[in-house]
Amino acid sequence: MPGWLSGDPLNGIIITVAFFISVIIGKYIRMKRTASGFRGKSIDQRIKLFVLFFLIISITLMTHWYIPIGISMVCILISIRANKFGDYSRKLVFPLVLSLFIIVIQGLTYGSTKIDLGIISVYKEGFEYGFLIFSRVFAATSLIILMLSTTCETDILDAMRWYRIPTVVIDISSLMIRYIKAFSTESRKMKQAQESRCGFSRSCGFREKMHNIASISGALIGRAFTRAEQVYRAMVSRCWKHDQSDMLGHRPLNNSDMLLGFALSAGIIILLGIDRAL
Amino acid sequence: MHISDGILKPEWVFFWFAISTIFIALGLRIINKRIKEDPVYLPRIALLGAVVFVISVWHIPVPVTGSSSHPVGTPMASIIIGPFATVVISAIALFFQSFVAHGGLTTIGANTFSMGIVGTFGGYFTYRLFKNISPLWFSAGMAGLVGSILTYMTTALELALSLNPGNVMHYWKLYSLGFIPTQLPLAFAEFAFTAYVIKYIHDTGSMEKIAVSCPLDRFTKTALLLMVSIISIIAIGAYAGYLDGAKMAGTDGIVEAQAAPLASPDGIGIRLMALLGEPLGFAMVGITGGLFTGYFLSDLRRRN
């Protein structure tokens, strides 16, 4: 008979009662929200951007792996809940692989306490430090991926404008977003056209292939410059102005968003405090 | 080359942000000035930003360093639109690359420093150095090669400074060596790519239309060139000393033995160093000397 059951039933009773009452309350809240058509309030992008930056900086300040790993787990749950786990995990693979390499390198080269693993021996301090970096990368990357999968680029640029980022940077960024897509599509088309003329056949050596790639890129840049000028003139003819900050204005932050920002910032500071106290 | 969030320590995050911000501010000033003269300059640099984004987003992982290898594209952009504008567009490209989990938000400063500042200026100065003594394709190619290698050496230094501050030189070497298997072939590919692209743009007559000269006067260019040359000599000398077994402990011992008996313990130099700490003290000396020289040099030259 387990000791907690025969000798100390109080804790078992408390946890059971608390769990089941919470289940009932949770179910009731869910039903009520579904009935009233509540779909969840989206957080203002300005608050999101601030909290994201603050949280990532705080994660880099943390000295234990527990909280970053906890944040990563929460991100995984949110991505599953939002049906974005596929995209989230695909983007996460590369940074995680890189941080795994950091564990290996730090474990093999840094520290003084050796742990013998049979064929090789690793350093305890290096392994712990590497794992801390791994957990930080995992958490920070998860946050960025989640944030960007729930916010479109134009909203982020709008938030940046509100934070008084120079107008020219916003203008270049907004034009770049447009050009990146156009440039990628156009380069794919030109590569296919070149392939249809046997430009990338297997018989081509490095020199010919590089010549082909560079010709396409050169032509693309030259052509795109002309096109960019035409598009720009068309935009100007439709009253587009370089400095639109005064024209666009900004929706003021409402009280609930500000309160949420304060609450989240306080939560981050508490997390940092807990990490330091551990 | 992109360093992810969470790898650099906060003090290094802010340090690289501070340095990059200075260059970005200078770049923005030049861009704003040029846009006033020619508004079409804005879509041109945005387009080059898209080019830098597309070129530098193809990456392969580098096992040893915990980073990645890819072509940088900034030397080519600096030849076309000038180095300062390239710093700005590379910072923006890096910001957008963090959207695809390539790099990070808090590491934009460090990544901009390696790819946007060192890669850009290294490539640009190489191009200017070779431009008058070699064919255009060779000088452009060398810019690509040197810019690419310098970018990765800087990334290795950033990683070593933040991850292993106790043994920077050893880890800088280790991380630099880790980049070699992937980056060296890519650097040669970047040589060929930059050479061909610039040659193509030049041959088709577009170069005059799109290229922008660096809006720096001769004095500034000479000063920057001298600065880069002297730093290179110091860096090479320090590295040679390190390979020879020196402990990089500085020359304090020599200075103390030779000069301290003659120095006044209450002198302004010693008091300043005690107040500011060595690096800030040296920076103050550099700033004072530089301002004084810069202010009176043109006057002296005119008199001569």
Boltz contact constraints between the chains, C-beta under 6 A:
constraints:
  - contact:
      token1: [A, 56]
      token2: [B, 5]
      max_distance: 6.0
  - contact:
      token1: [A, 56]
      token2: [B, 105]
      max_distance: 6.0
  - contact:
      token1: [A, 56]
      token2: [B, 106]
      max_distance: 6.0
  - contact:
      token1: [A, 59]
      token2: [B, 6]
      max_distance: 6.0
  - contact:
      token1: [A, 60]
      token2: [B, 6]
      max_distance: 6.0
  - contact:
      token1: [A, 60]
      token2: [B, 10]
      max_distance: 6.0
  - contact:
      token1: [A, 61]
      token2: [B, 10]
      max_distance: 6.0
  - contact:
      token1: [A, 91]
      token2: [B, 101]
      max_distance: 6.0
  - contact:
      token1: [A, 95]
      token2: [B, 4]
      max_distance: 6.0
  - contact:
      token1: [A, 95]
      token2: [B, 101]
      max_distance: 6.0
  - contact:
      token1: [A, 97]
      token2: [B, 61]
      max_distance: 6.0
  - contact:
      token1: [A, 98]
      token2: [B, 61]
      max_distance: 6.0
  - contact:
      token1: [A, 98]
      token2: [B, 66]
      max_distance: 6.0
  - contact:
      token1: [A, 101]
      token2: [B, 63]
      max_distance: 6.0
  - contact:
      token1: [A, 101]
      token2: [B, 66]
      max_distance: 6.0
  - contact:
      token1: [A, 102]
      token2: [B, 66]
      max_distance: 6.0
  - contact:
      token1: [A, 133]
      token2: [B, 7]
      max_distance: 6.0
  - contact:
      token1: [A, 136]
      token2: [B, 6]
      max_distance: 6.0
  - contact:
      token1: [A, 137]
      token2: [B, 4]
      max_distance: 6.0
  - contact:
      token1: [A, 137]
      token2: [B, 6]
      max_distance: 6.0
  - contact:
      token1: [A, 140]
      token2: [B, 5]
      max_distance: 6.0
  - contact:
      token1: [A, 140]
      token2: [B, 6]
      max_distance: 6.0
  - contact:
      token1: [A, 141]
      token2: [B, 101]
      max_distance: 6.0
  - contact:
      token1: [A, 145]
      token2: [B, 101]
      max_distance: 6.0
  - contact:
      token1: [A, 148]
      token2: [B, 99]
      max_distance: 6.0
  - contact:
      token1: [A, 166]
      token2: [B, 28]
      max_distance: 6.0
  - contact:
      token1: [A, 168]
      token2: [B, 28]
      max_distance: 6.0
  - contact:
      token1: [A, 168]
      token2: [B, 31]
      max_distance: 6.0
  - contact:
      token1: [A, 168]
      token2: [B, 32]
      max_distance: 6.0
  - contact:
      token1: [A, 172]
      token2: [B, 46]
      max_distance: 6.0
  - contact:
      token1: [A, 172]
      token2: [B, 92]
      max_distance: 6.0
  - contact:
      token1: [A, 173]
      token2: [B, 92]
      max_distance: 6.0
  - contact:
      token1: [A, 175]
      token2: [B, 43]
      max_distance: 6.0
  - contact:
      token1: [A, 175]
      token2: [B, 46]
      max_distance: 6.0
  - contact:
      token1: [A, 176]
      token2: [B, 46]
      max_distance: 6.0
  - contact:
      token1: [A, 176]
      token2: [B, 49]
      max_distance: 6.0
  - contact:
      token1: [A, 176]
      token2: [B, 50]
      max_distance: 6.0
  - contact:
      token1: [A, 179]
      token2: [B, 46]
      max_distance: 6.0
  - contact:
      token1: [A, 179]
      token2: [B, 47]
      max_distance: 6.0
  - contact:
      token1: [A, 179]
      token2: [B, 50]
      max_distance: 6.0
  - contact:
      token1: [A, 180]
      token2: [B, 50]
      max_distance: 6.0
  - contact:
      token1: [A, 180]
      token2: [B, 53]
      max_distance: 6.0
  - contact:
      token1: [A, 183]
      token2: [B, 50]
      max_distance: 6.0
  - contact:
      token1: [A, 183]
      token2: [B, 54]
      max_distance: 6.0
  - contact:
      token1: [A, 210]
      token2: [B, 192]
      max_distance: 6.0
  - contact:
      token1: [A, 211]
      token2: [B, 196]
      max_distance: 6.0
  - contact:
      token1: [A, 214]
      token2: [B, 193]
      max_distance: 6.0
  - contact:
      token1: [A, 214]
      token2: [B, 196]
      max_distance: 6.0
  - contact:
      token1: [A, 214]
      token2: [B, 197]
      max_distance: 6.0
  - contact:
      token1: [A, 215]
      token2: [B, 200]
      max_distance: 6.0
  - contact:
      token1: [A, 217]
      token2: [B, 197]
      max_distance: 6.0
  - contact:
      token1: [A, 218]
      token2: [B, 197]
      max_distance: 6.0
  - contact:
      token1: [A, 218]
      token2: [B, 200]
      max_distance: 6.0
  - contact:
      token1: [A, 218]
      token2: [B, 201]
      max_distance: 6.0
  - contact:
      token1: [A, 222]
      token2: [B, 201]
      max_distance: 6.0
  - contact:
      token1: [A, 222]
      token2: [B, 204]
      max_distance: 6.0
  - contact:
      token1: [A, 222]
      token2: [B, 206]
      max_distance: 6.0
  - contact:
      token1: [A, 224]
      token2: [B, 47]
      max_distance: 6.0
  - contact:
      token1: [A, 225]
      token2: [B, 210]
      max_distance: 6.0
  - contact:
      token1: [A, 228]
      token2: [B, 43]
      max_distance: 6.0
  - contact:
      token1: [A, 228]
      token2: [B, 47]
      max_distance: 6.0
  - contact:
      token1: [A, 229]
      token2: [B, 40]
      max_distance: 6.0
  - contact:
      token1: [A, 232]
      token2: [B, 40]
      max_distance: 6.0
  - contact:
      token1: [A, 232]
      token2: [B, 43]
      max_distance: 6.0
